[in-house]
Amino acid sequence: MYLNGKPSETIEQLISRTSQLTKALLQDFEIETAPISLESVDDLYEVFDRDQIFLIHDGMLHLSKNNINLVSFDEGDLIGIHQAFDMPMPVLRTDEYVELIPIERDRFLRHIYSDKRLQHYWSHLLVCLNAQMMNYLADTFKDQVRPTAGFQNLQPGDVILKQGDAAELVYTIISGEADVFVDGVKVGELAEEEVVGAMAVFTGEPRSATVVARTACTIMAVPQKDFVLLIEAQPKAAVNLIENLARRITIINQQLIDKEES
């Protein structure tokens, strides 16, 4: 994937993360169709049904608006995710030779939702794709658009979120580990791929705990509104997230009981 102009460090990190997540989602997925060759195409989804997404096997496709290429996708990129869900997007086009592997959307989703780990990857991929577009707009129109998401590199002891604060952002721990404190008492631990701060988004209440980096961490921050839109678009991802939150609450409650009894 390439963006017009020189991408910021945040966008480069998002692109790298998107590539890793795409590979993880496709690792055990059986490709059943042969590549389709196109010499050129003005609008991919005027030629193909929207119930398909595509893996680029060779060549490039461009996300284009008013004949201006905004984003270029190349070998290994998974394209058409937004279009497959009937979300309005600029056209996907190319004037050059390209080979695409069509993937049935519903079959791919069944593959994802058969495994909770893949559901995590899928949710993170959707967040990363949204964050790429918004950060690209923010870099292009710096005086008009505020970045929607970004990566933060933290040192041990840095506070990710504080008990009692308003819930403006939801975080995903990309790497590293963190500790959870309630009223100054450690009640849990968080690791890579865990979502932090979603509880307050669902309840509308202030943060119920403080989360502090235990090791060096890289986290991705997503505004509350964007996170809610993601959940609304992918209800199965929401179910998986709620299950994880419920499991985490059970663990924390048991730890509190153990502390009171000791």
Contacts in CASP RR format, 6 or more apart in sequence:
PFRMAT RR
TARGET T0000
AUTHOR 0000-0000-0000
METHOD contacts of the structure
MODEL  1
MYLNGKPSETIEQLISRTSQLTKALLQDFEIETAPISLESVDDLYEVFDR
DQIFLIHDGMLHLSKNNINLVSFDEGDLIGIHQAFDMPMPVLRTDEYVEL
IPIERDRFLRHIYSDKRLQHYWSHLLVCLNAQMMNYLADTFKDQVRPTAG
FQNLQPGDVILKQGDAAELVYTIISGEADVFVDGVKVGELAEEEVVGAMA
VFTGEPRSATVVARTACTIMAVPQKDFVLLIEAQPKAAVNLIENLARRIT
IINQQLIDKEES
1 15 0 8 1.000
1 18 0 8 1.000
1 19 0 8 1.000
1 71 0 8 1.000
1 72 0 8 1.000
1 73 0 8 1.000
1 74 0 8 1.000
1 77 0 8 1.000
1 132 0 8 1.000
2 71 0 8 1.000
2 72 0 8 1.000
2 73 0 8 1.000
2 74 0 8 1.000
3 11 0 8 1.000
3 15 0 8 1.000
3 70 0 8 1.000
3 71 0 8 1.000
3 72 0 8 1.000
3 132 0 8 1.000
3 136 0 8 1.000
4 69 0 8 1.000
4 70 0 8 1.000
4 71 0 8 1.000
7 15 0 8 1.000
7 136 0 8 1.000
7 139 0 8 1.000
8 135 0 8 1.000
8 139 0 8 1.000
10 135 0 8 1.000
10 147 0 8 1.000
10 150 0 8 1.000
10 151 0 8 1.000
11 132 0 8 1.000
11 135 0 8 1.000
11 136 0 8 1.000
11 139 0 8 1.000
13 150 0 8 1.000
13 151 0 8 1.000
14 128 0 8 1.000
14 131 0 8 1.000
14 132 0 8 1.000
14 135 0 8 1.000
14 149 0 8 1.000
14 150 0 8 1.000
14 151 0 8 1.000
15 132 0 8 1.000
17 124 0 8 1.000
17 128 0 8 1.000
17 174 0 8 1.000
17 220 0 8 1.000
18 125 0 8 1.000
18 128 0 8 1.000
18 129 0 8 1.000
18 132 0 8 1.000
19 76 0 8 1.000
19 77 0 8 1.000
21 121 0 8 1.000
21 122 0 8 1.000
21 124 0 8 1.000
21 125 0 8 1.000
21 128 0 8 1.000
22 76 0 8 1.000
22 77 0 8 1.000
22 78 0 8 1.000
22 125 0 8 1.000
24 118 0 8 1.000
24 121 0 8 1.000
25 78 0 8 1.000
25 112 0 8 1.000
25 118 0 8 1.000
25 121 0 8 1.000
25 122 0 8 1.000
25 125 0 8 1.000
26 55 0 8 1.000
26 78 0 8 1.000
28 111 0 8 1.000
29 103 0 8 1.000
29 108 0 8 1.000
29 111 0 8 1.000
31 55 0 8 1.000
31 101 0 8 1.000
31 103 0 8 1.000
33 101 0 8 1.000
33 102 0 8 1.000
33 103 0 8 1.000
34 101 0 8 1.000
35 57 0 8 1.000
35 58 0 8 1.000
35 99 0 8 1.000
35 100 0 8 1.000
35 101 0 8 1.000
36 99 0 8 1.000
36 100 0 8 1.000
36 101 0 8 1.000
36 102 0 8 1.000
37 97 0 8 1.000
37 98 0 8 1.000
37 99 0 8 1.000
38 47 0 8 1.000
38 94 0 8 1.000
38 97 0 8 1.000
38 98 0 8 1.000
38 99 0 8 1.000
38 100 0 8 1.000
39 97 0 8 1.000
40 94 0 8 1.000
40 95 0 8 1.000
40 96 0 8 1.000
40 97 0 8 1.000
41 47 0 8 1.000
41 92 0 8 1.000
41 93 0 8 1.000
41 94 0 8 1.000
41 98 0 8 1.000
42 91 0 8 1.000
42 93 0 8 1.000
43 91 0 8 1.000
43 92 0 8 1.000
43 93 0 8 1.000
44 54 0 8 1.000
44 61 0 8 1.000
44 79 0 8 1.000
44 80 0 8 1.000
44 83 0 8 1.000
44 91 0 8 1.000
44 92 0 8 1.000
44 93 0 8 1.000
45 80 0 8 1.000
45 83 0 8 1.000
45 91 0 8 1.000
45 92 0 8 1.000
48 54 0 8 1.000
48 102 0 8 1.000
50 83 0 8 1.000
50 84 0 8 1.000
50 86 0 8 1.000
51 84 0 8 1.000
51 104 0 8 1.000
51 105 0 8 1.000
51 106 0 8 1.000
52 84 0 8 1.000
52 102 0 8 1.000
52 103 0 8 1.000
52 104 0 8 1.000
52 105 0 8 1.000
53 78 0 8 1.000
53 79 0 8 1.000
53 80 0 8 1.000
53 81 0 8 1.000
53 84 0 8 1.000
53 102 0 8 1.000
53 103 0 8 1.000
53 105 0 8 1.000
53 108 0 8 1.000
54 78 0 8 1.000
54 79 0 8 1.000
54 80 0 8 1.000
54 100 0 8 1.000
54 101 0 8 1.000
54 102 0 8 1.000
54 103 0 8 1.000
55 76 0 8 1.000
55 77 0 8 1.000
55 78 0 8 1.000
55 79 0 8 1.000
55 100 0 8 1.000
55 101 0 8 1.000
55 103 0 8 1.000
56 73 0 8 1.000
56 74 0 8 1.000
56 75 0 8 1.000
56 76 0 8 1.000
56 77 0 8 1.000
56 79 0 8 1.000
56 98 0 8 1.000
56 99 0 8 1.000
56 100 0 8 1.000
56 101 0 8 1.000
57 75 0 8 1.000
57 76 0 8 1.000
57 99 0 8 1.000
57 100 0 8 1.000
57 101 0 8 1.000
58 75 0 8 1.000
58 97 0 8 1.000
58 98 0 8 1.000
58 99 0 8 1.000
59 74 0 8 1.000
59 75 0 8 1.000
59 94 0 8 1.000
59 96 0 8 1.000
59 97 0 8 1.000
59 98 0 8 1.000
59 99 0 8 1.000
60 72 0 8 1.000
60 73 0 8 1.000
60 74 0 8 1.000
60 94 0 8 1.000
60 96 0 8 1.000
60 98 0 8 1.000
61 72 0 8 1.000
61 73 0 8 1.000
61 79 0 8 1.000
61 92 0 8 1.000
61 93 0 8 1.000
61 94 0 8 1.000
61 98 0 8 1.000
61 100 0 8 1.000
62 69 0 8 1.000
62 70 0 8 1.000
62 71 0 8 1.000
62 72 0 8 1.000
62 73 0 8 1.000
62 92 0 8 1.000
62 93 0 8 1.000
62 94 0 8 1.000
63 69 0 8 1.000
63 70 0 8 1.000
63 71 0 8 1.000
63 72 0 8 1.000
63 73 0 8 1.000
63 89 0 8 1.000
63 90 0 8 1.000
63 91 0 8 1.000
63 92 0 8 1.000
64 70 0 8 1.000
64 90 0 8 1.000
64 91 0 8 1.000
64 92 0 8 1.000
64 93 0 8 1.000
65 90 0 8 1.000
65 91 0 8 1.000
70 90 0 8 1.000
70 136 0 8 1.000
71 132 0 8 1.000
71 136 0 8 1.000
73 79 0 8 1.000
73 92 0 8 1.000
79 92 0 8 1.000
80 89 0 8 1.000
80 92 0 8 1.000
81 126 0 8 1.000
81 129 0 8 1.000
82 89 0 8 1.000
82 129 0 8 1.000
83 89 0 8 1.000
83 92 0 8 1.000
84 105 0 8 1.000
85 233 0 8 1.000
87 233 0 8 1.000
111 118 0 8 1.000
112 118 0 8 1.000
112 119 0 8 1.000
112 121 0 8 1.000
112 122 0 8 1.000
113 119 0 8 1.000
113 236 0 8 1.000
116 240 0 8 1.000
119 236 0 8 1.000
119 237 0 8 1.000
119 240 0 8 1.000
120 193 0 8 1.000
120 240 0 8 1.000
122 234 0 8 1.000
122 237 0 8 1.000
123 195 0 8 1.000
123 230 0 8 1.000
123 234 0 8 1.000
123 237 0 8 1.000
123 240 0 8 1.000
123 241 0 8 1.000
124 172 0 8 1.000
124 193 0 8 1.000
124 220 0 8 1.000
126 230 0 8 1.000
126 233 0 8 1.000
126 234 0 8 1.000
126 237 0 8 1.000
127 149 0 8 1.000
127 172 0 8 1.000
127 220 0 8 1.000
127 222 0 8 1.000
127 226 0 8 1.000
127 227 0 8 1.000
127 230 0 8 1.000
128 220 0 8 1.000
130 148 0 8 1.000
130 149 0 8 1.000
130 222 0 8 1.000
130 226 0 8 1.000
130 229 0 8 1.000
130 230 0 8 1.000
131 148 0 8 1.000
131 149 0 8 1.000
131 150 0 8 1.000
131 220 0 8 1.000
131 222 0 8 1.000
131 226 0 8 1.000
134 145 0 8 1.000
134 147 0 8 1.000
134 148 0 8 1.000
134 149 0 8 1.000
134 226 0 8 1.000
135 147 0 8 1.000
135 148 0 8 1.000
135 149 0 8 1.000
135 150 0 8 1.000
137 145 0 8 1.000
138 145 0 8 1.000
138 146 0 8 1.000
138 147 0 8 1.000
138 148 0 8 1.000
148 222 0 8 1.000
148 223 0 8 1.000
148 226 0 8 1.000
149 220 0 8 1.000
149 221 0 8 1.000
149 222 0 8 1.000
149 223 0 8 1.000
149 226 0 8 1.000
150 220 0 8 1.000
150 221 0 8 1.000
151 174 0 8 1.000
151 218 0 8 1.000
151 219 0 8 1.000
151 220 0 8 1.000
151 221 0 8 1.000
152 218 0 8 1.000
152 219 0 8 1.000
152 220 0 8 1.000
152 221 0 8 1.000
153 216 0 8 1.000
153 217 0 8 1.000
153 218 0 8 1.000
154 160 0 8 1.000
154 213 0 8 1.000
154 216 0 8 1.000
154 217 0 8 1.000
154 218 0 8 1.000
154 219 0 8 1.000
155 213 0 8 1.000
155 216 0 8 1.000
156 213 0 8 1.000
156 214 0 8 1.000
156 215 0 8 1.000
156 216 0 8 1.000
157 212 0 8 1.000
157 213 0 8 1.000
157 214 0 8 1.000
158 212 0 8 1.000
158 213 0 8 1.000
158 217 0 8 1.000
159 210 0 8 1.000
159 211 0 8 1.000
159 212 0 8 1.000
159 213 0 8 1.000
160 171 0 8 1.000
160 178 0 8 1.000
160 196 0 8 1.000
160 211 0 8 1.000
160 212 0 8 1.000
160 213 0 8 1.000
160 217 0 8 1.000
160 219 0 8 1.000
161 169 0 8 1.000
161 171 0 8 1.000
161 196 0 8 1.000
161 197 0 8 1.000
161 207 0 8 1.000
161 209 0 8 1.000
161 210 0 8 1.000
161 211 0 8 1.000
162 207 0 8 1.000
162 210 0 8 1.000
163 181 0 8 1.000
163 182 0 8 1.000
163 183 0 8 1.000
163 206 0 8 1.000
163 207 0 8 1.000
163 208 0 8 1.000
163 209 0 8 1.000
163 210 0 8 1.000
164 206 0 8 1.000
164 207 0 8 1.000
164 208 0 8 1.000
165 206 0 8 1.000
165 207 0 8 1.000
166 200 0 8 1.000
166 206 0 8 1.000
166 207 0 8 1.000
167 197 0 8 1.000
167 200 0 8 1.000
167 201 0 8 1.000
167 204 0 8 1.000
167 205 0 8 1.000
167 206 0 8 1.000
167 207 0 8 1.000
167 224 0 8 1.000
168 223 0 8 1.000
168 224 0 8 1.000
169 197 0 8 1.000
169 221 0 8 1.000
169 222 0 8 1.000
169 223 0 8 1.000
169 224 0 8 1.000
170 195 0 8 1.000
170 196 0 8 1.000
170 197 0 8 1.000
170 198 0 8 1.000
170 201 0 8 1.000
170 221 0 8 1.000
170 222 0 8 1.000
170 223 0 8 1.000
170 224 0 8 1.000
170 227 0 8 1.000
171 195 0 8 1.000
171 196 0 8 1.000
171 197 0 8 1.000
171 219 0 8 1.000
171 220 0 8 1.000
171 221 0 8 1.000
171 222 0 8 1.000
172 193 0 8 1.000
172 194 0 8 1.000
172 195 0 8 1.000
172 196 0 8 1.000
172 219 0 8 1.000
172 220 0 8 1.000
172 222 0 8 1.000
173 190 0 8 1.000
173 191 0 8 1.000
173 192 0 8 1.000
173 193 0 8 1.000
173 194 0 8 1.000
173 196 0 8 1.000
173 217 0 8 1.000
173 218 0 8 1.000
173 219 0 8 1.000
174 192 0 8 1.000
174 217 0 8 1.000
174 218 0 8 1.000
174 219 0 8 1.000
174 220 0 8 1.000
175 192 0 8 1.000
175 216 0 8 1.000
175 217 0 8 1.000
175 218 0 8 1.000
176 191 0 8 1.000
176 192 0 8 1.000
176 213 0 8 1.000
176 214 0 8 1.000
176 215 0 8 1.000
176 216 0 8 1.000
176 217 0 8 1.000
176 218 0 8 1.000
177 189 0 8 1.000
177 190 0 8 1.000
177 191 0 8 1.000
177 192 0 8 1.000
177 213 0 8 1.000
177 214 0 8 1.000
177 215 0 8 1.000
177 217 0 8 1.000
178 189 0 8 1.000
178 190 0 8 1.000
178 196 0 8 1.000
178 211 0 8 1.000
178 212 0 8 1.000
178 213 0 8 1.000
178 214 0 8 1.000
178 217 0 8 1.000
179 186 0 8 1.000
179 188 0 8 1.000
179 189 0 8 1.000
179 190 0 8 1.000
179 211 0 8 1.000
179 212 0 8 1.000
179 214 0 8 1.000
180 186 0 8 1.000
180 187 0 8 1.000
180 188 0 8 1.000
180 189 0 8 1.000
180 190 0 8 1.000
180 209 0 8 1.000
180 210 0 8 1.000
180 211 0 8 1.000
180 252 0 8 1.000
181 187 0 8 1.000
181 209 0 8 1.000
181 210 0 8 1.000
181 211 0 8 1.000
181 212 0 8 1.000
182 208 0 8 1.000
182 209 0 8 1.000
182 210 0 8 1.000
182 252 0 8 1.000
182 256 0 8 1.000
184 210 0 8 1.000
185 256 0 8 1.000
185 259 0 8 1.000
187 209 0 8 1.000
187 252 0 8 1.000
187 255 0 8 1.000
187 256 0 8 1.000
188 251 0 8 1.000
188 252 0 8 1.000
188 255 0 8 1.000
189 214 0 8 1.000
190 196 0 8 1.000
190 211 0 8 1.000
194 244 0 8 1.000
195 241 0 8 1.000
195 244 0 8 1.000
196 211 0 8 1.000
196 219 0 8 1.000
197 207 0 8 1.000
197 211 0 8 1.000
198 227 0 8 1.000
198 241 0 8 1.000
198 245 0 8 1.000
199 208 0 8 1.000
199 245 0 8 1.000
200 206 0 8 1.000
200 207 0 8 1.000
200 208 0 8 1.000
201 224 0 8 1.000
201 227 0 8 1.000
201 228 0 8 1.000
202 242 0 8 1.000
202 245 0 8 1.000
222 230 0 8 1.000
230 237 0 8 1.000
231 237 0 8 1.000
231 238 0 8 1.000
231 241 0 8 1.000
END
